[in-house]
Amino acid sequence: MSEAMQSAPVLSLRGITRTFMQGDAELRIFAGANLDVFEGQIVALVGPSGSGKSSLLHIAGLLEAPNEGEVWVGGVEAVGLSDTRRTAVRRADLGFVYQFHNLLPEFTAVENVILPQMIAGVGRREARSFAMDLLDRMGLAPRAEHRPAELSGGEQQRVAIARALANRPHVLLADEPTGNLDPKTSRMVFTELLKICRSEGVAALIATHNLDLASHMDRVVLLHEGKLHEGTDIAAEYQSL
């Protein structure tokens, strides 16, 4: 067993239940879902469209509350915290990457990575230094002073990944981070994402439909019928759905 697996998880979902009302009927999305993600571990979250992958990431990221269950982030149970304390945990411990980059168009690439650090109280000089380091590791140092409209889709998504890592989160949550890119660019961006997560020791939970990309992660979990499943035949099970 690895050293990471022997430690406490940096993200733990325990007994997550989430229901919605659809007309007069109750629609159950999760039925006691459990998941542990450990420091430095990169976990693929796969499942059919509509299975609830995005909702699970929202719950893990403290953006949405479960009906029942606990979300532990860095050893803190966060569901029961006040809004202010949940926001503080989210800002300090979690980073988010979405399918669409959502960069601020009026700011340059480096400014987009500087801003979250300054909001967290980091001085501009230190924030710029780390922002440039992240962009350099993403192969974007020569493009740092370009605005999003001057960057390709792959470059914009790499800036978004750098921004998500700017405050040195313990956990990165990514929802189809390469789903809007062509296959070649997708592989390139994904490779850089894995490389920087591993070098920074960041745990990552990445929702994807791409089993080839998932196969390069440390673990693959399948979300199906409200439960999370893990095992050697997960890829085959997913393909059969």
N, C-alpha and C positions, 0 to 999 in steps of 0.2 A: 504493500500500500504506500502511495506517495506521501510525502510530507504534507502537501496541500490537503489530501483527503483525510489526514489525521487531525487537522485543525477544525475549528468550528466553521460552518459555512458563512460566507459574507452575505449571501442572500438565501433566505429560507421561506418557502411558502408552505403553510401547514393548514390542511383542511379547508382549502379555498372553495367556497360555494358562491355562485353568482346567478341570480335569476332576473328575468325581465318579464313584464306583462305584455302579451301579444293579444290584444283584444281582451277577452275574458279568460284567456288561458295563460298559465304561468310557463314561461320558457326557461328551462334550466340550462345554463351555459357551462358551468363547472359544478361538479358534484364531489367535493372533498379532494380537490387536486393538491398534490404534495410535490415539492421540488426543493432540492438543495444544490446550490452552486458554490464552489469553493474558490479560494484565492487563486488567481492565475488561470482558472479553468475557462475554456471556451465551449459553450454548449449550444448546439443547434436545436431550435424548436420547430418541428415540422408538423403538418396536419392539413387536412383538406380545407379548401376555401370555406369560410363561414364557421370553422370549428372553434374560433375564439382566440386565436393567437394574439391578435392586437389587444384584445381585452385583457388577456393574461399579462401582457407586457405593461399595460396601463395600471393594473393592480400591483404588479411588482415594482413599478415606478412611482407608486403612491399618488397617481393621478386619478384613480378610481378606487372606491372602497368596495370590498367584497361584502356580501350579505352575512357570511360567516367565515371564520378563519383568521389566521395571523400571517403577517408579513414581517419577517425579521431582516433588518438591514444593518450589517456591522454589529450584530449582537443586541440591537435595539428593536423591540416590537413596536412597529410604527403605526399600525391601524388605530390604536387607542390614543395616539398623541393628539395634541391640539393642532389646528391648522398651521399655526406659526412654527411649531416644532417639526411638523411633517415637512414643511417647506425647507427648513434648515437641514434636515436629513437629506432631502432630495438634492439640495444645492451642493452639499458637502460630499455625498457618497455616491451619487448616481449621475450617469451621463446618458444622453439619448441621441440616437441617430434614426431618422425616418427615411422612407423611400424617396421622398422629395426633400431636398436639402434645406429649404426654408431659411436661406441666408438673407441677411439684411442687405438689400440691393444698393443702398447709398454708401455702404462702407466697403473698403477693400478686403481682400482675403485675410490679411494679417489683422485688420481691425475687427473683423468678425470673430477672430480667435482671442483677441485682447479683451473685448468687452465683457464676456462672462467672468473673466478673472478680476477685472476692476470692480464689477458688481459685488464680487465676493471679498473685496477689500485689498486686493493686491495692487501695489504701485505700478504706474504705467511702464516704467523702465523694465522692471522684473517681468511684468506681463508680456511686454513685447519680446523680450529675450526668449521666454518659454514658447510663445506663439511661433516665433521664427524657427525654434528648434523643432517643434512639432511639424510645421510646414516643410521644413527641410527633410525630415524623416519620411514625409509623405511624397517627397520628390517635387515639392511646389515652391521652394525658395525663390526661383526666378519669377514666379507668378504672384508673389506675396502682395504687391502693390496694385494688382488688378482687381477691378470690381467683378461681382458675379457674372454680369452680362458679358464680360470679356473672357470668361472661362468656359471650357467645354463641360459637358454634363459630368464626366468622370472627375474632372478637376474640382468642380463645385462640390461633389459628394465627398471628395477627400478633404476639402476645407471643412465640411460639416462634421466629419469624423474628428478632425483636429480640434474643432470647437467643442465637441462632446467630451474630449479628453483634457480640455484646457484646465479644469479645476482638479485634475488628478483624482477622478472618482475611483471608488473601490469596485463598482459594477457598471458595465456598459450595457445598455439595453438597446437593441437595434431591430427595427421592424422592416424587413425586406430592404436592407440598406443598398443592395445592388439591383433591385428588381426593376428599376427604371432605366437600366443601362444595357447596351449591347453586350453579347457574351464575352468578347475580348476585353472590353473595358471593365465589365463586371468582375472577371477573374483578377485583373490588375488591382482594382480597388479593394477587393476582398483580401488579396494577398497582403496589401499594405495594412489593412485593418488588423489582420491576425498578427502581423509582424510587430506592430506597435503595441498591441494589447499584451503580447508575450514579453516584450522588452520592458513594459511598465508594470507587469504583474497584475494587470487588470482582469477581473473576471468578466465574462461576457455571456449574455443570453441573446441569441440572434435568431429571429424568426425568418425562415426562408422556405421557398418551394423547391429550391435547387438542391437535389440530393448529392450532386457532384461536389458542390461547395460544402454541404453538410458533412461529407465524408472526411474533410480535412480538419474538422473540429475535434475536440477531445471526447465529446459525448453527443449522442443524438437522442432526443426525447420526442415522442409522438403524442400530440394532443388529439384525442378522439373520444367522442361521446362524454365530454366533461372530465375525463381522467387523463393523467400523464403516464405514458408507458415507456419503458426503457428495456433494451435487450439486444441480443446479437442479430435478431431478425427484424429489427424495426424498419429498415429501409424497404424490405420486401413487404412487410405488413402495410406500410404507407402506400406503396405502389398498387396494392391490391384493393385499396379503398375506392 
